Amino acid sequence: MPLCNVKFPANAELFNGYMIEIAGFDILPTEFLLDKIMYFPEEDPLNLNFEILEYGSTYAIPNLGTIFFMLAILVILVPINGCLFLSSGSSKEIRKQHENLTKFLFWKGSVRIMIESYLEILLATSINFAMYNRETEYVGVTISNVVTIVLFVTAVGLPVWVVIFFLFNIKKWGQDEFEEKHGSVLEGSRLWYNNKEQGKTWIAIVHPVLMLLRRIGFVFTVVFQPEFTWLQLAVTFMFIQMMWNFIIYFYPMADNFSNRMEIFAEITNMMLMYHVFMFTDFVGEPTMRYSIGYSFTACMAIFISVHLFIMIRSIFKSIRNSLRRRHKKKLDKQAKEQKRVEQMDKFKRKIARIQDQGDDVDDIFEDFGIEMGTDVGKWALDDYDKMNAQIAHNKEVRERKQA
């Protein structure tokens, strides 16, 4: 929303700045690393809104930051995987690592990274396209142009690939092998339907496709039509309405809680869009816009607080379940030890009773049903001679007393 050609009031702009600073946290010192690897000439940002969001360059690689290095690692892993394939015949461990890396690259890990960072990739490459510089003497700019073309075509073509590929393989949905390779696209979606909804499995693919198209529509309007405010707002509002109606009508997520959270997110988006409408010329008084900015901030704060609460509750539940499992494991271990002690005592009494009767105890293990591999069997073998000596001594003491 801050990328739309709308002048936000100062209080809403300040809150957006805090959120952007948190959300845009870069794990790697990308500026330092890129300065050491390649040079990019100084360029003015696309507009002020992009500069506020820290898209200060017009080249894709600096704007991608950590994501660029993640994608570069994926590319580097491809020849490494080829080397593992050539060496897989010499070692079982190398063959196992090759199989795991192949599953990650084709396509479990690569598709997940593409989907999770889809908006950032599409935004950075679109900016590079909008400010495309074909004639340049800098190697960094040339590499950025090539990366832009590859990633932009991949990003724009991803929704088409998802529709064609998944509808063509619709009978394989839910199979372990298919889900392991391509399950990241349908993750969280409802794949099984009751008798009244048979034939509606295709519903599961609509949600991820709508999410991708939504991002494409938003990025194209704010990058290629940066001054067309009403087109930006209309496209954003249209996709909110489409997603809202789709989720309420079909409930496409795997569980009710996920569906309700998606509905809550769309309600929040709709409320925020109504606030953005009022930041335009619909409301002419700056003081009124500033007051509306507090309402905008409150809606954002409620949305973030709910998700933080759910995240913290989930963490505490995980800790509690982990402690319960450890406690149960400890109780099971104590119960097993108690049972072992009882077996040992019972076994000891049995031997003492048989020897007091003067019977042969050579076949005591077999008669008593003890397996030599068990804890009781090991104890019996270790203490057999010691116990015989003690029983013989007790018998001799009793005979002397009787005499």
Secondary structure, DSSP 8 states (H G I E B T S, - for coil): -TTSS----HHHHHHHHHHHHHHT--SS-HHHHHHHH--------SSHHHHHTT---SSHHHHHTHHHHHHHHHHHHHHHHHHHHHHTTT-HHHHHHHHHHHHIIIIIHHHHHHHHTHHHHHHHHHHHHHT---S---HHHHHHHHHHHHHHHHHHHHHHHHHHHHHHTGGGTT-HHHHHHHHHHHTTB-----GGGTT-TTHHHHHHHHHHHHHHHHHHHHHHSTT-HHHHHHHHHHHHHHHHHHHHHH--BSSHHHHHHHHHHHHHHHHHHHHHHHTTTTS--HHHHHHHHHHHHHHHHHHHHHHHHHHHHHHHHHHHHHHHHHHHHHHHHHHHHHHHHHHHHHHHHHHHHHHHTT---TTHHHHHT--TTSHHHHHHHHHHHHHHHHHHHHHHHHHHHH-
